[in-house]
Amino acid sequence: MDIDSRSPRFTTERQRRIEAMLREQGRVEVLELARFLQVSEHTVRRDLLALQEQGLLQRTHGGAVTLDTQRLGLGDRAAVLADAKAAVGRAAAALVEPGQTVVLDAGSTPLAMARALTARPLTVITSSLDVAAIFAGDTRVQIALTGGSWQHGNRALWGPAAVAMLANCRADWAVPGACAIDARLGVSAPDEADAALKRAMIACARRTLILGDHSKLGSTAPFHVAQWSQVQALLIDEPWAEGTDAGVPVVVA
């Protein structure tokens, strides 16, 4: 049934329901929405496109995900602004020189950087099995895993063992995942153990890169990761006037 699906009243109500479902679930599927809202799949796709154009969600194959990526697992986070993350990852990878050591976190944008890294020889220290798998067959890359407790949703190794291992490491670059980015308060994360691991990454490296997309900007999370004085560059996908005005070392990929 698709009666009055184009009328402003029904369209607004549908889109509000879609937003509410995204807030609750983190992701939605076209078929599920069509059944729930009793409209055609074409109507749902039109609604999702309109909401994406308003900056309220990111469309994916078969549905959409919220831009509040802190609530998503790694697979779903990777689908949000994938082209932007790939561009940022390539720009970050271009800074790494042969013979250097890079500490890579388990976020979706550090993973994009790992895919783009071509410098060889290279040493990669990581808390991510997905990052390690990228280099597993390359004899020119030395891989070191942090150890720690496995976090299913983030596909990362966290905890005291990971922090202790990093205390014995020295690197040229640290690339901690950026959960929230604020012009004044710096970088933060929603989980205390994750934030501690990111701080340990920064402490063992000469320079730190923060990688992000525009959905992370202007947000904060409860646990501190880094002040801007600790960061060599913030690589993002579009200009950020507030950050630039505040002295943040912004580089647009």
C-alpha angles and dihedrals in degrees: 000000000000102000114158090352090145097050114111093237095053093040093053092047092049094049092049089053091050090051090050092051091050091052090052101039107022092226140038136196127223095231092048092050093046091055094043095047094037095231134115123278087243090059091049092051089051090052092049091050091051092049091048090052087054089054093246101120145359119244118227134181104296098000144350142277132215120257087225087092095174087081095054133085119244095264093055093042090055090058093057112093090342095170091051092050091049091052092049090047092053092049091050093046090054089064094061117093130204113277095026130126121231127192107209125193125213099255124122094249095048085050089055088051091051090055090053098046110116101159111119138225093036140164117213122193111188146165090207126090088197091058091046090051091058090063100030095106097042113096090194091066122075111207127202122182119208096222119214136120119328116246108202100198094047096034088224141125111238140165141069094313091057093047091048092051092052091051087069095049133089122197143174094224135025117197108186117180114257114226097168131011126196128177094226105025099042125214124345141171135212097230123064095214092048091050091050090053092049091050089051090052091053093046094057097048135078092220136019130213121196113201122195149143126234093265089072096053122108094016134115135199129198101259126064121236108165145345117224091250086069094052127088093195143347107219113200138162100244139021117285110201095183092054095044091050089051092053097255109158094243120183117183113216 
